Amino acid sequence: SSMAHTEVMRSCKVGMMEYQLESLFQHHTYTHGGCRHMSYTCICACGPNPAVLHYGHAGAPNNRLLEEGDMALLDMGAEYHCYASDITCSFPVNGEFS
């Protein structure tokens, strides 16, 4: 899961959708780690959306376009042999830390 988070941070760009970040995470954990399941519903929230509790489910889908100046908050973890990882991180979507 930590390597997948790193890959998402490297790939994140202004103009992507929040769900694309979640998809990159899931693809990396399955392809490179053999993790077929997530530990819980992924939270991938950018801009004002991290303030929405449990953002990313059907009632609040992660379908926002990433914009210049946005911060991304990712709370995603893969399950591996009944071990549920849980990693939360935040970073600027344009990759420029101040």
C-alpha positions as CSV (number, residue, x, y, z in Angstrom):
1,S,0.0,0.0,0.0
2,S,2.8,2.4,0.8
3,M,4.4,1.9,-2.7
4,A,1.0,2.4,-4.3
5,H,0.5,5.7,-2.4
6,T,3.9,6.8,-3.7
7,E,3.0,5.9,-7.3
8,V,-0.3,7.8,-7.0
9,M,1.6,10.9,-5.7
10,R,4.1,10.6,-8.6
11,S,1.3,10.3,-11.2
12,C,-1.1,12.9,-9.8
13,K,-1.6,15.9,-12.1
14,V,-3.9,18.9,-12.3
15,G,-6.7,18.0,-14.7
16,M,-7.1,14.4,-13.5
17,M,-10.3,13.2,-11.7
18,E,-10.3,12.0,-8.0
19,Y,-11.5,8.5,-9.1
20,Q,-8.4,8.2,-11.3
21,L,-6.2,8.4,-8.3
22,E,-8.2,5.7,-6.6
23,S,-8.0,3.6,-9.7
24,L,-4.2,4.0,-9.9
25,F,-3.9,2.9,-6.3
26,Q,-6.1,-0.2,-6.8
27,H,-4.2,-1.1,-10.0
28,H,-0.8,-0.9,-8.3
29,T,-1.8,-2.9,-5.2
30,Y,-3.3,-5.7,-7.4
31,T,-0.7,-5.7,-10.1
32,H,2.4,-5.4,-8.0
33,G,1.3,-6.7,-4.6
34,G,-1.3,-9.3,-5.5
35,C,-3.9,-7.5,-3.3
36,R,-7.3,-8.3,-4.8
37,H,-9.3,-6.3,-2.2
38,M,-9.2,-3.0,-0.4
39,S,-9.3,-2.9,3.4
40,Y,-12.2,-0.4,3.3
41,T,-13.9,2.0,0.9
42,C,-11.1,4.2,-0.4
43,I,-11.3,7.9,0.3
44,C,-9.7,10.1,-2.4
45,A,-10.7,13.7,-1.8
46,C,-9.3,16.9,-3.2
47,G,-10.1,20.6,-2.9
48,P,-13.0,21.1,-0.4
49,N,-13.9,17.4,-0.4
50,P,-11.7,16.2,2.5
51,A,-14.1,18.0,4.8
52,V,-16.9,15.5,3.8
53,L,-16.9,12.6,6.2
54,H,-16.3,9.3,4.5
55,Y,-16.1,11.0,1.1
56,G,-16.0,8.6,-1.8
57,H,-19.1,6.4,-1.4
58,A,-22.2,6.4,-3.5
59,G,-23.7,9.4,-1.7
60,A,-20.6,11.5,-2.2
61,P,-18.7,10.0,-5.2
62,N,-15.1,11.0,-5.8
63,N,-15.7,12.6,-9.2
64,R,-14.1,16.0,-8.8
65,L,-11.6,17.4,-11.3
66,L,-8.3,18.2,-9.7
67,E,-7.4,21.9,-9.9
68,E,-4.4,24.0,-9.5
69,G,-3.9,24.8,-5.8
70,D,-5.8,21.7,-4.5
71,M,-4.6,19.5,-1.7
72,A,-5.3,15.8,-2.0
73,L,-6.2,13.7,0.9
74,L,-6.0,9.9,0.3
75,D,-7.1,7.3,2.9
76,M,-6.6,4.0,1.1
77,G,-5.3,0.6,2.1
78,A,-5.1,-2.8,0.5
79,E,-5.9,-6.1,2.2
80,Y,-3.2,-8.8,2.1
81,H,-3.7,-12.2,3.6
82,C,-6.3,-10.9,6.1
83,Y,-4.0,-7.9,7.0
84,A,-5.8,-4.7,6.5
85,S,-3.4,-1.8,5.8
86,D,-4.6,1.7,6.5
87,I,-2.6,4.7,5.2
88,T,-3.7,8.3,5.1
89,C,-1.6,11.0,3.4
90,S,-2.1,14.5,1.9
91,F,-0.1,16.4,-0.7
92,P,-0.5,19.2,-3.2
93,V,-1.9,17.9,-6.5
94,N,0.6,20.0,-8.5
95,G,3.5,18.4,-6.6
96,E,4.8,21.7,-5.3
97,F,5.1,21.8,-1.5
98,S,5.3,25.3,0.1
